[in-house]
Amino acid sequence: MNHIHKFNQLASHYDSSNNIKMAELATEAIRPFLNDERSEKVVDLGCGTGLVGLELLEDVDSMLFVDGSEKMLEQVELKLAETSAHNASVRLMDFEKGIQLPEKVDTIIMSLVLHHIPNYQALLASLLEQLNEDGQLLLIEMGKQGHGHGFDMNQLAEEVQGAGFANVEADIFFEDQNSSRFLLRATK
């Protein structure tokens, strides 16, 4: 995969001030949905350097960081080594070829991942099978931008519902003249 090679190259300097700021905003949007039983087993799918998931470790019982880039996961491991967190693990997985988590989870977080996946509809359908009953999917994505990246929030909500998810809601949590970010939440 060309983009995995690209992310391997970016890993050591991915944590720019802008990426950190956007991850903090994403974390703030996600945190209210990590409560009770939904915060037991969580996976950060396409975790990158762990900017979102690492900030949520205190809110969950266990966090599995999954990415297709070995170098990105090395960054997560370095950060985990600097903490006293014992509730986290990492796993290398090219989830574009299919996803099989070691066990079903309560919450799947995907932050700015879906727009990198050409056949994201197939991935959405397979995510449903990875969730426990009443589990939830929390997607952070970019709003549709002039250069083609991102999603129309309402259209993506329809596609998520079409993949079998229920209770689909989406809200913009960041917007400026150049871009926007939204959180889409759906349950099994």
C-alpha positions as CSV (number, residue, x, y, z in Angstrom):
1,M,0.0,0.0,0.0
2,N,1.4,3.4,-1.0
3,H,-0.2,5.2,1.9
4,I,1.3,2.8,4.4
5,H,4.8,3.6,3.0
6,K,3.9,7.3,3.2
7,F,2.8,7.0,6.9
8,N,6.0,5.0,7.7
9,Q,8.0,8.0,6.4
10,L,5.9,10.6,8.2
11,A,5.8,8.8,11.6
12,S,8.8,10.4,13.3
13,H,7.6,13.9,12.6
14,Y,3.8,13.4,12.4
15,D,3.1,15.1,15.7
16,S,3.1,18.7,14.5
17,S,1.5,21.4,16.5
18,N,-1.6,21.4,14.2
19,N,-2.0,17.6,14.4
20,I,-1.7,17.8,18.2
21,K,-4.3,20.6,18.3
22,M,-6.7,18.7,16.1
23,A,-6.3,15.5,18.1
24,E,-7.0,17.4,21.4
25,L,-10.3,18.7,19.8
26,A,-11.1,15.2,18.7
27,T,-10.5,13.8,22.1
28,E,-12.8,16.4,23.7
29,A,-15.5,15.4,21.2
30,I,-15.1,11.7,21.9
31,R,-14.7,11.7,25.7
32,P,-18.4,12.3,26.6
33,F,-19.2,9.0,24.8
34,L,-16.8,6.9,26.8
35,N,-18.8,6.1,29.9
36,D,-20.0,3.0,31.7
37,E,-19.8,-0.2,29.8
38,R,-18.8,1.4,26.5
39,S,-15.4,2.3,27.9
40,E,-14.3,-1.2,28.9
41,K,-12.7,-2.5,25.7
42,V,-11.8,0.2,23.2
43,V,-9.8,0.1,19.9
44,D,-8.2,3.1,18.3
45,L,-8.3,1.8,14.7
46,G,-5.8,3.6,12.4
47,C,-4.3,5.1,15.5
48,G,-1.3,6.7,13.8
49,T,1.1,8.0,16.5
50,G,-1.6,7.6,19.2
51,L,-2.5,11.3,19.5
52,V,-6.2,10.6,20.2
53,G,-6.1,7.2,22.0
54,L,-3.3,8.0,24.4
55,E,-5.3,11.0,25.7
56,L,-8.2,8.7,26.5
57,L,-6.4,5.9,28.4
58,E,-7.7,7.1,31.7
59,D,-11.2,7.0,30.4
60,V,-11.1,3.3,29.4
61,D,-10.4,-0.1,30.9
62,S,-8.3,-1.2,28.0
63,M,-7.1,0.3,24.7
64,L,-5.8,-1.5,21.7
65,F,-3.9,0.6,19.2
66,V,-4.1,-0.7,15.7
67,D,-2.4,0.6,12.6
68,G,-1.1,-0.6,9.2
69,S,2.1,1.4,9.6
70,E,4.8,-0.2,11.7
71,K,6.6,3.1,12.2
72,M,3.5,4.8,13.5
73,L,3.0,2.0,16.0
74,E,6.7,2.4,17.1
75,Q,5.8,5.9,18.0
76,V,2.8,4.7,20.1
77,E,5.1,2.2,21.8
78,L,7.6,4.9,22.7
79,K,4.9,7.1,24.2
80,L,3.4,4.2,26.1
81,A,6.9,3.4,27.5
82,E,7.0,7.0,28.9
83,T,3.7,6.5,30.8
84,S,2.7,4.1,33.6
85,A,-0.3,2.9,31.6
86,H,-0.8,-0.9,31.8
87,N,-4.1,-0.9,30.0
88,A,-2.8,-0.5,26.4
89,S,-1.4,-2.8,23.7
90,V,-0.6,-2.3,20.0
91,R,-1.2,-4.5,17.0
92,L,0.0,-4.2,13.4
93,M,-2.9,-4.9,11.0
94,D,-3.6,-3.9,7.4
95,F,-7.3,-3.5,8.0
96,E,-8.0,-2.7,4.4
97,K,-7.5,-6.4,3.7
98,G,-10.1,-7.3,6.4
99,I,-10.3,-6.8,10.0
100,Q,-10.2,-9.4,12.7
101,L,-9.6,-8.0,16.2
102,P,-8.5,-10.5,18.9
103,E,-11.9,-10.1,20.6
104,K,-15.0,-8.0,20.3
105,V,-14.8,-4.5,21.7
106,D,-17.2,-2.0,23.2
107,T,-16.0,1.0,21.2
108,I,-14.1,1.5,17.9
109,I,-12.5,4.9,17.5
110,M,-11.3,6.0,14.0
111,S,-9.9,9.5,13.7
112,L,-9.2,10.8,10.2
113,V,-8.8,7.3,8.8
114,L,-11.8,6.6,6.6
115,H,-10.8,9.1,3.9
116,H,-7.6,7.1,3.3
117,I,-9.5,3.9,2.5
118,P,-10.7,3.5,-1.1
119,N,-13.3,0.8,-0.2
120,Y,-14.4,2.2,3.1
121,Q,-18.0,0.9,2.7
122,A,-16.7,-2.7,3.1
123,L,-14.7,-1.7,6.1
124,L,-17.8,-0.1,7.7
125,A,-19.7,-3.4,7.3
126,S,-16.9,-5.4,8.9
127,L,-16.6,-3.0,11.8
128,L,-20.1,-3.9,12.9
129,E,-19.0,-7.5,13.5
130,Q,-16.1,-6.4,15.7
131,L,-18.4,-4.7,18.2
132,N,-20.1,-6.2,21.3
133,E,-23.9,-5.9,21.5
134,D,-24.7,-2.2,22.0
135,G,-21.1,-1.3,21.1
136,Q,-20.4,2.0,19.4
137,L,-18.4,3.4,16.5
138,L,-16.9,6.9,16.9
139,L,-15.7,8.4,13.7
140,I,-13.8,11.6,13.4
141,E,-13.6,12.9,9.9
142,M,-13.0,16.0,7.8
143,G,-15.9,17.7,6.2
144,K,-15.8,17.7,2.4
145,Q,-13.2,20.1,1.1
146,G,-12.5,21.7,-2.2
147,H,-9.5,19.5,-3.0
148,G,-11.6,16.3,-2.6
149,H,-10.6,15.0,0.8
150,G,-13.2,14.5,3.4
151,F,-16.9,13.5,3.5
152,D,-20.3,15.1,3.3
153,M,-21.3,14.4,6.9
154,N,-24.9,13.6,6.1
155,Q,-24.0,11.3,3.2
156,L,-21.5,9.4,5.4
157,A,-24.2,9.1,8.1
158,E,-26.5,7.4,5.6
159,E,-23.7,5.1,4.5
160,V,-23.0,4.1,8.1
161,Q,-26.6,3.4,8.6
162,G,-26.7,1.4,5.4
163,A,-23.8,-0.7,6.7
164,G,-26.1,-1.9,9.5
165,F,-25.4,0.6,12.3
166,A,-28.2,2.2,14.3
167,N,-28.7,5.5,16.2
168,V,-26.4,7.4,13.8
169,E,-25.7,11.0,14.8
170,A,-23.1,13.4,13.5
171,D,-22.1,16.9,14.7
172,I,-19.4,19.3,13.6
173,F,-17.0,20.1,16.5
174,F,-14.5,22.3,14.6
175,E,-14.8,24.6,11.7
176,D,-12.8,27.5,10.2
177,Q,-12.6,29.0,6.7
178,N,-10.4,26.2,5.4
179,S,-11.7,23.0,7.0
180,S,-14.1,21.3,9.4
181,R,-14.1,18.2,11.6
182,F,-17.1,16.2,12.7
183,L,-17.8,13.3,15.0
184,L,-20.1,10.6,13.8
185,R,-21.4,8.2,16.4
186,A,-23.3,5.0,15.7
187,T,-24.3,1.9,17.7
188,K,-24.6,-1.8,16.9
